[in-house]
Amino acid sequence: MAPYLHQSMARDAGCSERTVTHIRRNLRLFGSASPPLIRAGRPRSITPSMLDVLSH
């Protein structure tokens, strides 16, 4: 992508070129302006069906 296009987009949006670059990359990779969340901690070991049985 041409740097002048990022400059123009950043000026129009009122943000930095780096922000434009990151948003465009996220859109290309993930289909969203922000990347998917990285969940902290140990993954759940209880499945949705187990949780359903326990809640009744």
N, C-alpha and C positions, 0 to 999 in steps of 0.2 A: 504494500500500500504506500502510496506516495506521501512523504512527510508533510507536504504542503496541505494535503487533504485533512490530515489529523490536526494541523495547526488551525485550519479554517473551522473544523468541527468544534475544536476546543474553544476557540474564540466565540463562536455562536452560542455554545452551551454554557460558557462562563466557567470552564474547568480547565485542568491541565491536559497537555497532550498525553501524558502517561495514563490519566484516567480514561481518555478516549481509547487508547491502545488496549487497556485492560478490559474495558467493557466490550469492545469489538471481539477480542479473543474469547471472552466468556460466552458471548453470543454464538460464536462459531463452534466452540467446543461443547457447550452445555445447553444452548438454546435459550439462555436466560442471561440477563445482565450481571447476575451474581452467581458465583460457583455454588455447587451443592454443599450443604453443611457437613462438616466433619464432626461426627458425634464422638464425644469424649467418654471414657469409661469402658467398662466391660459390656459386651453385647448381652442382650437378654437371653436367658436360657428357657424362659417360659414361652411357649408358642401361643398364638391367639386362641386356638381351640382349648388349650389347657386353662388359659385365663377365663374363657367363657364358662367352663365347667366349675371353676373355683368361685366365680361370682354368683352362681345360682344356688 
